């Protein structure tokens, strides 16, 4: 079994650029207010989600290891 992540979007920071959807279209969506949010609360670790977090122009996406609570992104 692989790693599981909790993915969160700080909606007070999100500008709705859609970069996350371009990187991981199955894992993020924009709501009617053009704010991003993950499609699930917990998901399998994936390069696409990490790429989405890394490419967010305002660093609104954070990733935490679901089992340990350790921060995956952003790095310390």
N, CA, C and O atoms as a GROMACS GRO file, in nm:
protein
  304
    1UNK      N    1   0.084  -0.118   0.000
    1UNK     CA    2   0.000   0.000   0.000
    1UNK      C    3   0.088   0.124   0.000
    1UNK      O    4   0.187   0.129   0.073
    2UNK      N    5   0.054   0.225  -0.081
    2UNK     CA    6   0.135   0.346  -0.093
    2UNK      C    7   0.095   0.452   0.007
    2UNK      O    8   0.002   0.435   0.086
    3UNK      N    9   0.167   0.561   0.002
    3UNK     CA   10   0.139   0.674   0.090
    3UNK      C   11   0.004   0.736   0.058
    3UNK      O   12  -0.043   0.734  -0.056
    4UNK      N   13  -0.058   0.791   0.162
    4UNK     CA   14  -0.184   0.865   0.147
    4UNK      C   15  -0.159   1.007   0.192
    4UNK      O   16  -0.087   1.032   0.289
    5UNK      N   17  -0.220   1.100   0.121
    5UNK     CA   18  -0.203   1.242   0.151
    5UNK      C   19  -0.336   1.308   0.182
    5UNK      O   20  -0.440   1.270   0.129
    6UNK      N   21  -0.331   1.410   0.269
    6UNK     CA   22  -0.440   1.504   0.288
    6UNK      C   23  -0.398   1.631   0.214
    6UNK      O   24  -0.291   1.686   0.240
    7UNK      N   25  -0.480   1.675   0.124
    7UNK     CA   26  -0.451   1.792   0.042
    7UNK      C   27  -0.548   1.902   0.081
    7UNK      O   28  -0.669   1.880   0.089
    8UNK      N   29  -0.495   2.021   0.104
    8UNK     CA   30  -0.579   2.134   0.142
    8UNK      C   31  -0.544   2.255   0.056
    8UNK      O   32  -0.430   2.272   0.013
    9UNK      N   33  -0.645   2.337   0.031
    9UNK     CA   34  -0.625   2.462  -0.040
    9UNK      C   35  -0.668   2.575   0.052
    9UNK      O   36  -0.780   2.575   0.103
   10UNK      N   37  -0.578   2.669   0.074
   10UNK     CA   38  -0.610   2.786   0.154
   10UNK      C   39  -0.692   2.880   0.065
   10UNK      O   40  -0.638   2.951  -0.019
   11UNK      N   41  -0.822   2.877   0.085
   11UNK     CA   42  -0.911   2.952  -0.003
   11UNK      C   43  -0.900   3.103   0.017
   11UNK      O   44  -0.947   3.180  -0.067
   12UNK      N   45  -0.840   3.146   0.127
   12UNK     CA   46  -0.819   3.290   0.145
   12UNK      C   47  -0.700   3.339   0.062
   12UNK      O   48  -0.682   3.459   0.045
   13UNK      N   49  -0.621   3.245   0.012
   13UNK     CA   50  -0.504   3.278  -0.069
   13UNK      C   51  -0.528   3.246  -0.217
   13UNK      O   52  -0.475   3.315  -0.305
   14UNK      N   53  -0.608   3.143  -0.245
   14UNK     CA   54  -0.632   3.097  -0.382
   14UNK      C   55  -0.686   3.210  -0.470
   14UNK      O   56  -0.778   3.282  -0.431
   15UNK      N   57  -0.627   3.223  -0.589
   15UNK     CA   58  -0.672   3.325  -0.684
   15UNK      C   59  -0.749   3.263  -0.802
   15UNK      O   60  -0.789   3.335  -0.894
   16UNK      N   61  -0.769   3.131  -0.799
   16UNK     CA   62  -0.848   3.065  -0.903
   16UNK      C   63  -0.780   3.060  -1.038
   16UNK      O   64  -0.847   3.066  -1.141
   17UNK      N   65  -0.648   3.048  -1.040
   17UNK     CA   66  -0.576   3.046  -1.168
   17UNK      C   67  -0.604   2.920  -1.248
   17UNK      O   68  -0.593   2.920  -1.371
   18UNK      N   69  -0.639   2.811  -1.179
   18UNK     CA   70  -0.665   2.684  -1.247
   18UNK      C   71  -0.541   2.603  -1.278
   18UNK      O   72  -0.551   2.498  -1.341
   19UNK      N   73  -0.424   2.649  -1.235
   19UNK     CA   74  -0.301   2.574  -1.260
   19UNK      C   75  -0.310   2.434  -1.199
   19UNK      O   76  -0.259   2.338  -1.258
   20UNK      N   77  -0.373   2.422  -1.084
   20UNK     CA   78  -0.384   2.292  -1.018
   20UNK      C   79  -0.467   2.195  -1.102
   20UNK      O   80  -0.436   2.076  -1.111
   21UNK      N   81  -0.571   2.247  -1.164
   21UNK     CA   82  -0.656   2.163  -1.248
   21UNK      C   83  -0.581   2.119  -1.373
   21UNK      O   84  -0.600   2.008  -1.423
   22UNK      N   85  -0.496   2.206  -1.424
   22UNK     CA   86  -0.415   2.170  -1.539
   22UNK      C   87  -0.318   2.058  -1.508
   22UNK      O   88  -0.291   1.974  -1.593
   23UNK      N   89  -0.265   2.057  -1.385
   23UNK     CA   90  -0.169   1.953  -1.344
   23UNK      C   91  -0.237   1.826  -1.296
   23UNK      O   92  -0.190   1.716  -1.324
   24UNK      N   93  -0.346   1.841  -1.224
   24UNK     CA   94  -0.414   1.725  -1.164
   24UNK      C   95  -0.566   1.741  -1.176
   24UNK      O   96  -0.634   1.767  -1.076
   25UNK      N   97  -0.619   1.726  -1.297
   25UNK     CA   98  -0.761   1.753  -1.321
   25UNK      C   99  -0.858   1.663  -1.243
   25UNK      O  100  -0.972   1.702  -1.220
   26UNK      N  101  -0.814   1.546  -1.204
   26UNK     CA  102  -0.902   1.457  -1.128
   26UNK      C  103  -0.899   1.486  -0.978
   26UNK      O  104  -0.979   1.432  -0.902
   27UNK      N  105  -0.806   1.571  -0.935
   27UNK     CA  106  -0.784   1.592  -0.793
   27UNK      C  107  -0.826   1.730  -0.742
   27UNK      O  108  -0.837   1.751  -0.621
   28UNK      N  109  -0.852   1.824  -0.834
   28UNK     CA  110  -0.893   1.959  -0.796
   28UNK      C  111  -1.008   2.005  -0.884
   28UNK      O  112  -1.024   1.959  -0.997
   29UNK      N  113  -1.090   2.096  -0.829
   29UNK     CA  114  -1.194   2.159  -0.909
   29UNK      C  115  -1.215   2.300  -0.858
   29UNK      O  116  -1.184   2.332  -0.743
   30UNK      N  117  -1.267   2.384  -0.946
   30UNK     CA  118  -1.302   2.520  -0.908
   30UNK      C  119  -1.451   2.528  -0.879
   30UNK      O  120  -1.531   2.470  -0.952
   31UNK      N  121  -1.488   2.598  -0.774
   31UNK     CA  122  -1.629   2.614  -0.743
   31UNK      C  123  -1.684   2.735  -0.818
   31UNK      O  124  -1.613   2.796  -0.898
   32UNK      N  125  -1.806   2.771  -0.792
   32UNK     CA  126  -1.871   2.882  -0.863
   32UNK      C  127  -1.800   3.014  -0.840
   32UNK      O  128  -1.807   3.104  -0.924
   33UNK      N  129  -1.730   3.028  -0.727
   33UNK     CA  130  -1.656   3.150  -0.697
   33UNK      C  131  -1.514   3.147  -0.748
   33UNK      O  132  -1.433   3.233  -0.714
   34UNK      N  133  -1.482   3.047  -0.832
   34UNK     CA  134  -1.350   3.025  -0.890
   34UNK      C  135  -1.244   3.001  -0.783
   34UNK      O  136  -1.128   3.042  -0.800
   35UNK      N  137  -1.282   2.936  -0.675
   35UNK     CA  138  -1.188   2.896  -0.572
   35UNK      C  139  -1.162   2.747  -0.587
   35UNK      O  140  -1.255   2.668  -0.606
   36UNK      N  141  -1.036   2.709  -0.578
   36UNK     CA  142  -0.999   2.569  -0.594
   36UNK      C  143  -1.023   2.492  -0.465
   36UNK      O  144  -1.014   2.547  -0.355
   37UNK      N  145  -1.053   2.365  -0.480
   37UNK     CA  146  -1.054   2.275  -0.365
   37UNK      C  147  -1.030   2.133  -0.414
   37UNK      O  148  -1.064   2.099  -0.527
   38UNK      N  149  -0.972   2.049  -0.326
   38UNK     CA  150  -0.948   1.911  -0.364
   38UNK      C  151  -1.079   1.836  -0.381
   38UNK      O  152  -1.179   1.868  -0.316
   39UNK      N  153  -1.078   1.736  -0.468
   39UNK     CA  154  -1.200   1.660  -0.492
   39UNK      C  155  -1.226   1.557  -0.381
   39UNK      O  156  -1.339   1.511  -0.365
   40UNK      N  157  -1.122   1.522  -0.305
   40UNK     CA  158  -1.138   1.430  -0.192
   40UNK      C  159  -1.057   1.482  -0.074
   40UNK      O  160  -0.964   1.560  -0.090
   41UNK      N  161  -1.092   1.437   0.046
   41UNK     CA  162  -1.019   1.477   0.165
   41UNK      C  163  -0.886   1.408   0.180
   41UNK      O  164  -0.790   1.466   0.232
   42UNK      N  165  -0.880   1.286   0.134
   42UNK     CA  166  -0.756   1.207   0.142
   42UNK      C  167  -0.740   1.132   0.011
   42UNK      O  168  -0.838   1.083  -0.045
   43UNK      N  169  -0.617   1.122  -0.037
   43UNK     CA  170  -0.594   1.061  -0.167
   43UNK      C  171  -0.460   0.989  -0.168
   43UNK      O  172  -0.375   1.010  -0.082
   44UNK      N  173  -0.443   0.903  -0.267
   44UNK     CA  174  -0.313   0.840  -0.286
   44UNK      C  175  -0.211   0.946  -0.326
   44UNK      O  176  -0.243   1.038  -0.400
   45UNK      N  177  -0.090   0.932  -0.278
   45UNK     CA  178   0.018   1.022  -0.316
   45UNK      C  179   0.037   1.013  -0.467
   45UNK      O  180   0.029   0.905  -0.526
   46UNK      N  181   0.062   1.128  -0.530
   46UNK     CA  182   0.084   1.127  -0.674
   46UNK      C  183   0.172   1.243  -0.718
   46UNK      O  184   0.173   1.350  -0.658
   47UNK      N  185   0.246   1.217  -0.824
   47UNK     CA  186   0.330   1.322  -0.881
   47UNK      C  187   0.246   1.438  -0.932
   47UNK      O  188   0.288   1.554  -0.924
   48UNK      N  189   0.127   1.409  -0.985
   48UNK     CA  190   0.040   1.515  -1.039
   48UNK      C  191  -0.003   1.612  -0.929
   48UNK      O  192  -0.005   1.733  -0.951
   49UNK      N  193  -0.037   1.562  -0.813
   49UNK     CA  194  -0.079   1.649  -0.702
   49UNK      C  195   0.039   1.732  -0.654
   49UNK      O  196   0.025   1.851  -0.628
   50UNK      N  197   0.155   1.670  -0.642
   50UNK     CA  198   0.273   1.744  -0.601
   50UNK      C  199   0.307   1.853  -0.703
   50UNK      O  200   0.342   1.964  -0.665
   51UNK      N  201   0.295   1.821  -0.830
   51UNK     CA  202   0.319   1.920  -0.936
   51UNK      C  203   0.220   2.035  -0.925
   51UNK      O  204   0.256   2.152  -0.943
   52UNK      N  205   0.094   2.003  -0.896
   52UNK     CA  206  -0.007   2.107  -0.880
   52UNK      C  207   0.029   2.202  -0.766
   52UNK      O  208   0.018   2.324  -0.779
   53UNK      N  209   0.072   2.145  -0.654
   53UNK     CA  210   0.110   2.228  -0.540
   53UNK      C  211   0.232   2.314  -0.573
   53UNK      O  212   0.236   2.432  -0.539
   54UNK      N  213   0.329   2.255  -0.639
   54UNK     CA  214   0.451   2.328  -0.675
   54UNK      C  215   0.425   2.439  -0.776
   54UNK      O  216   0.495   2.540  -0.777
   55UNK      N  217   0.325   2.420  -0.862
   55UNK     CA  218   0.299   2.518  -0.968
   55UNK      C  219   0.197   2.624  -0.929
   55UNK      O  220   0.173   2.718  -1.005
   56UNK      N  221   0.137   2.612  -0.812
   56UNK     CA  222   0.039   2.712  -0.768
   56UNK      C  223   0.109   2.848  -0.755
   56UNK      O  224   0.206   2.860  -0.680
   57UNK      N  225   0.062   2.949  -0.827
   57UNK     CA  226   0.132   3.078  -0.827
   57UNK      C  227   0.129   3.152  -0.693
   57UNK      O  228   0.210   3.242  -0.670
   58UNK      N  229   0.037   3.114  -0.604
   58UNK     CA  230   0.028   3.182  -0.475
   58UNK      C  231   0.052   3.086  -0.357
   58UNK      O  232   0.028   3.121  -0.242
   59UNK      N  233   0.099   2.966  -0.388
   59UNK     CA  234   0.132   2.864  -0.287
   59UNK      C  235   0.016   2.839  -0.191
   59UNK      O  236   0.033   2.836  -0.069
   60UNK      N  237  -0.104   2.821  -0.248
   60UNK     CA  238  -0.224   2.800  -0.167
   60UNK      C  239  -0.246   2.653  -0.131
   60UNK      O  240  -0.331   2.622  -0.048
   61UNK      N  241  -0.171   2.562  -0.193
   61UNK     CA  242  -0.193   2.418  -0.173
   61UNK      C  243  -0.092   2.362  -0.074
   61UNK      O  244   0.028   2.386  -0.086
   62UNK      N  245  -0.142   2.288   0.022
   62UNK     CA  246  -0.054   2.218   0.116
   62UNK      C  247  -0.087   2.069   0.114
   62UNK      O  248  -0.201   2.029   0.092
   63UNK      N  249   0.016   1.990   0.138
   63UNK     CA  250   0.002   1.844   0.137
   63UNK      C  251   0.063   1.790   0.266
   63UNK      O  252   0.173   1.828   0.304
   64UNK      N  253  -0.012   1.701   0.332
   64UNK     CA  254   0.033   1.639   0.457
   64UNK      C  255   0.020   1.489   0.443
   64UNK      O  256  -0.079   1.439   0.389
   65UNK      N  257   0.119   1.416   0.492
   65UNK     CA  258   0.112   1.270   0.495
   65UNK      C  259   0.000   1.231   0.590
   65UNK      O  260   0.003   1.268   0.708
   66UNK      N  261  -0.097   1.156   0.542
   66UNK     CA  262  -0.216   1.122   0.622
   66UNK      C  263  -0.182   1.036   0.743
   66UNK      O  264  -0.246   1.049   0.847
   67UNK      N  265  -0.083   0.949   0.732
   67UNK     CA  266  -0.049   0.860   0.842
   67UNK      C  267   0.032   0.928   0.950
   67UNK      O  268   0.004   0.911   1.069
   68UNK      N  269   0.132   1.004   0.911
   68UNK     CA  270   0.225   1.061   1.008
   68UNK      C  271   0.196   1.206   1.045
   68UNK      O  272   0.238   1.253   1.150
   69UNK      N  273   0.123   1.276   0.958
   69UNK     CA  274   0.100   1.418   0.980
   69UNK      C  275   0.216   1.506   0.936
   69UNK      O  276   0.213   1.628   0.954
   70UNK      N  277   0.319   1.444   0.878
   70UNK     CA  278   0.435   1.519   0.833
   70UNK      C  279   0.401   1.601   0.709
   70UNK      O  280   0.325   1.557   0.623
   71UNK      N  281   0.456   1.719   0.702
   71UNK     CA  282   0.435   1.806   0.587
   71UNK      C  283   0.510   1.752   0.467
   71UNK      O  284   0.630   1.726   0.475
   72UNK      N  285   0.440   1.735   0.356
   72UNK     CA  286   0.499   1.695   0.230
   72UNK      C  287   0.530   1.819   0.147
   72UNK      O  288   0.637   1.828   0.086
   73UNK      N  289   0.437   1.915   0.145
   73UNK     CA  290   0.454   2.040   0.073
   73UNK      C  291   0.372   2.147   0.142
   73UNK      O  292   0.260   2.118   0.183
   74UNK      N  293   0.422   2.268   0.159
   74UNK     CA  294   0.551   2.318   0.113
   74UNK      C  295   0.664   2.269   0.202
   74UNK      O  296   0.644   2.239   0.320
   75UNK      N  297   0.783   2.262   0.144
   75UNK     CA  298   0.897   2.217   0.224
   75UNK      C  299   0.931   2.320   0.332
   75UNK      O  300   0.901   2.439   0.317
   76UNK      N  301   0.992   2.276   0.437
   76UNK     CA  302   1.035   2.367   0.544
   76UNK      C  303   1.142   2.462   0.497
   76UNK      O  304   1.189   2.545   0.575
   0.00000   0.00000   0.00000
